[in-house]
Amino acid sequence: MAGSIEFSGTLTGKDLRVSVIASRFNTDITSRLVAGVEMALTDLGVSESNRVIYWVPGSFELPLAAKAVALQGKWDALVCVGAVIKGETAHFDYISAEVSRGLADVMQETGIPLGFGVLTTYTTEQAEERSKDDASNKGYEATASAIEMACLLKQLKEDT
């Protein structure tokens, strides 16, 4: 907009503290997502001393762990990664919906940006495609989003 003052987050993680919560279920996929998170944290300047990874049994446990981590009060951003792959029952639908809702609630309730890197795919092949060893990795993308939002929120706090 012409004449408007614009704010947007940057992709600079220097001095940010980022916590990662990862699901162990579907480990071959989630470990690749975590590798994408680590790549993004390094690329975006988050020092190794300012990051930690918590592992939970499955994606359903991500919201509870994310809320507990957020309430520690020492993190600028969270990144959650998991892989829910459709099977033959409705379990996929319930888990996907509750994890998404739960993580959105954590972000809204705590005010801490949360990068959503939980894959909800119909096949293992789709999950593999979304967890490649490059910047298209959804763990990488979720991390970049969380860092950008953390930077934007810092600007918003300074502007008030």
C-alpha positions in Angstrom: 0.0 0.0 0.0 1.4 3.4 -0.9 2.2 5.5 2.0 1.7 2.8 4.6 4.3 1.7 7.1 5.1 -2.0 6.6 6.4 -4.5 9.0 7.5 -8.0 8.1 9.6 -10.6 9.9 13.2 -11.4 8.8 14.8 -14.7 8.4 17.6 -13.9 10.9 17.8 -16.4 13.8 20.8 -14.8 15.5 20.1 -14.5 19.2 16.8 -16.4 18.9 16.2 -19.5 21.1 14.3 -22.2 19.2 12.9 -25.4 20.7 12.0 -28.4 18.4 9.5 -31.0 19.4 9.6 -34.1 17.3 7.5 -37.3 17.0 9.4 -40.6 17.1 6.5 -42.4 15.3 7.4 -42.9 11.6 11.0 -42.2 12.6 12.5 -42.6 9.1 10.4 -39.6 8.0 10.5 -37.6 11.2 14.3 -37.9 11.4 14.5 -36.4 7.9 12.2 -33.6 9.0 14.4 -32.9 12.0 17.4 -32.8 9.7 15.6 -30.2 7.7 14.9 -28.2 10.9 18.6 -28.4 11.8 19.6 -27.3 8.3 17.3 -24.3 8.6 18.5 -23.4 12.1 22.0 -23.4 10.8 21.3 -21.5 7.6 19.3 -18.9 9.5 21.9 -18.3 12.1 20.5 -19.9 15.2 23.5 -21.0 17.3 23.7 -24.6 18.5 23.6 -23.3 22.1 20.2 -21.7 21.5 18.4 -24.8 20.3 17.1 -28.0 21.8 15.1 -31.0 20.6 12.5 -32.8 22.6 11.3 -36.2 21.3 7.8 -37.5 22.0 6.2 -40.9 21.2 3.9 -39.8 18.5 2.3 -36.8 16.8 -0.7 -36.9 19.2 1.7 -35.9 22.0 3.1 -32.9 20.2 0.6 -30.3 21.5 1.0 -31.3 25.2 4.8 -31.2 24.9 4.8 -28.0 22.9 2.6 -26.3 25.6 4.9 -27.4 28.4 8.0 -26.2 26.5 6.3 -22.9 25.6 5.4 -22.3 29.3 9.1 -22.6 30.2 9.2 -19.0 29.1 12.6 -19.2 27.5 11.9 -19.8 23.8 11.4 -17.3 21.0 9.9 -19.9 18.7 8.9 -23.6 18.6 9.0 -26.0 15.7 6.9 -29.2 15.8 7.5 -32.1 13.4 5.8 -35.4 12.9 4.3 -37.6 10.2 0.8 -38.9 10.2 0.4 -41.3 7.2 -3.1 -42.6 6.3 -3.8 -46.2 7.0 -6.9 -48.3 6.5 -8.9 -46.7 9.4 -10.3 -43.3 10.5 -7.4 -43.0 13.0 -5.6 -40.7 10.5 -8.4 -38.2 10.4 -8.8 -38.0 14.2 -5.0 -37.7 14.8 -4.5 -35.1 12.0 -7.3 -32.9 13.2 -6.4 -33.0 16.9 -2.7 -32.4 16.4 -3.4 -29.4 14.1 -6.0 -27.9 16.5 -3.8 -28.6 19.5 -0.8 -26.9 18.1 -2.8 -23.9 16.8 -4.2 -23.6 20.4 -0.7 -23.7 21.9 0.4 -20.9 19.6 -2.7 -18.8 20.3 -2.6 -19.4 24.1 1.1 -18.7 24.6 1.8 -16.1 22.0 4.9 -18.0 20.9 5.3 -18.7 17.2 5.1 -22.4 16.3 6.3 -23.8 13.0 3.9 -26.5 11.9 6.0 -29.3 10.3 3.6 -32.2 10.8 3.0 -34.1 7.6 -0.4 -35.5 7.0 -0.1 -37.6 3.9 -2.0 -40.4 2.2 1.2 -42.4 1.4 4.7 -42.9 2.6 5.9 -41.8 -0.8 4.2 -38.4 -0.3 5.9 -38.1 3.2 9.3 -38.9 1.7 8.8 -36.3 -1.0 8.1 -33.7 1.7 11.1 -34.6 3.8 13.9 -34.4 1.2 17.4 -33.2 2.0 16.9 -29.7 0.7 15.1 -26.4 1.4 11.8 -28.0 0.2 11.8 -30.1 3.4 8.7 -29.2 5.4 10.8 -29.2 8.6 13.0 -26.5 7.0 9.9 -24.5 5.9 8.3 -24.8 9.3 11.5 -23.5 10.9 11.7 -20.6 8.5 8.1 -19.6 9.3 8.7 -19.8 13.0 11.8 -17.6 12.8 10.1 -15.1 10.6 7.2 -14.8 13.0 9.5 -14.5 16.0 11.3 -11.6 14.3 8.0 -10.0 13.4 6.6 -10.3 17.0 9.8 -8.7 18.3 9.2 -5.8 16.0 5.6 -5.5 17.1 6.6 -5.4 20.7 9.2 -2.7 20.0 6.6 -0.7 18.1 4.1 -0.5 21.0 
